[in-house]
Amino acid sequence: MKKIRLNIDGREVLGVPGQTILEVAKENDIFIPTLCFDERTEIYGSCGICVCEVEGNLKLVKACATEISANMVIKTNTNRVIESRKTNLELLLSNHIGDCRPPCVLACPAQTDCQGYVGLIANGEFEAALELVKGKVPLPGSIGRVCPHPCEDNCRRKFVDEPISIQWLKRFAADNDRFNENQFMPNIEPETGKSVAIIGGGPMGLSAAYFLRQKGHKITIFEAMPKLGGMLRYGIPEYRLPKGILDNEILLIEKMGVEIKANTKVGIDIPFEKIRRDYNAVLLGIGAWVSTGAGCKGEDAIGVIGGIDFLRKVVRNEEIHIGNKVAIVGGGNTAMDACRTAVRLGAKEVYNIYRRTKDEMPADYIEIVEAEEEGVIFKNLSNPIEIIKDENN
C-alpha cells in the first residue's frame, strides 16, 4: 500500500491512506491527549482535547477525526493548541456532574449505589438489588418509606422528563424480600472474640450492629425505650412508617446474633463503667430527642409541647390532650407529621405556622400537599412573638 509522508512536530513520519492524525501519532509514539476517543466506537471528536494545528489551515483540527494527506505539516503543542485544549477542558468540567461519580450517589448520605440497584431491578434481579442496597442501608424497608431522597433531587433523568423514583424502588426491593421465604441474610465472618456494646437502638445503633456483626464481633445493644427503632419508631407516625416493617428489619438483625437489651437505661439500670469493663469497645448512638423550641416568650407554658415529644407520646399511647384547636410551628417533616397526627386525633382546626413561604418549607412536598388535603390550615410568613399564659400558666 502506498505510504503517505507527513511531518508531526518536526518529525518525518509515514502513514497510509484513511488513517487519522491521531492514529499516525500513536504509531510513532507522539502523544496527543484525548478524552472521548475509543477505537470501538464511531468517532465524533466531541471532547475537542486532541486539537492540533495543520499548516495552511486557519482552523484547529481534531486529530481523531482528521485524515492525513501528503506533505501535511502538523503541530501538536503550540500555545494556540494548548489554550484551546484548556478552554475545551474547562467547558467539559463546567457540566461535569455525573461523569465521574453519579450525582444521585453523591447526594445520598449513605452513598448507596442508586444506579446499581435501579439497574438490577430493571433487569428483574430483585434479590441482587436488595443485597446491594443492604451493603449501605440495613433498614431499606423503613428508609424506603421516610427518606427525603436527595438522590432524586439530583437525578440527571430530570433533564429528560422526571427523576427516577429511587426511594420507591428501594422500598420495592425491601418489600419483595420481606415476602420471600428465605429473606436475605448477610454472610458473617468467623468469631473474633471481640465484643462491642452499642448504647442506643435507633437507626445508628442498628446500622452499626448490622455491619459490626458481619465482621464477627459479639454485639449487644442497650436501649432505654421498650422497643428498638429510635426516631423511626417514636418520631414517625404509623401512617408513614408501619411499625411492622421496622420490627421485621430489627428481627433480621437479631437473627444475625445481635443481643438486644431493651428497657435498659445506662446509668440507671446498668452502670456505664460496667459496660466499659465488660466490652472491648463502646459505641454511643443515643440520638437527638430534644425538640427545637419556638424561640419566643411563653413557650414554657402548659399546653406547649415539642413536636418530637408530641409524636412520641402518640406512638406510646400516652395520655395527651390537644383540644379542638392546634397550632404547629415549623415547616419541616416533623411539623407535617405533627399536623397530620393532630388531625387524626380529632382536632377540629389544625394550623401550621411557618416564617417563610410554602415553597421554602423544608418538608417533603408530598407531605405538604397531603397535609393541605387533610384540612391543615397554613399560615405562612408568620412567626409567634409570644405565647400568652393564663393565671394557671
Secondary structure, 3 states (H helix, E strand, C coil): CCCEEEEECCEEEEECCCCEHHHHHHHCCCCCCCCCCCCCCCCCCCCCCCEEEECCCCCCEECCCCECCCCCEEECCCHHHHHHHHHHHHHHHHCCCCCCCCHHHHHCCCCCCHHHHHHHHHCCCHHHHHHHHHCCCCCHHHHHHHCCCHHHHCCHHHHCCCCCCHHHHHHHHHHHHHCCCCCCCCCCCCCCCCEEEEECCCHHHHHHHHHHHHCCCEEEEECCCCCCCCHHHHCCCCCCCCHHHHHHHHHHHHHCCCEEECCCCECCCECHHHHHHHCCEEEECCCCCCCCCCCCECCCCCCCCCHHHHHHHHHCCCCCCCCCEEEEECCCHHHHHHHHHHHHCCCCEEEEEECCCHHHCCCCHHHHHHHHHCCCEEEECCCCCECCCCCCC
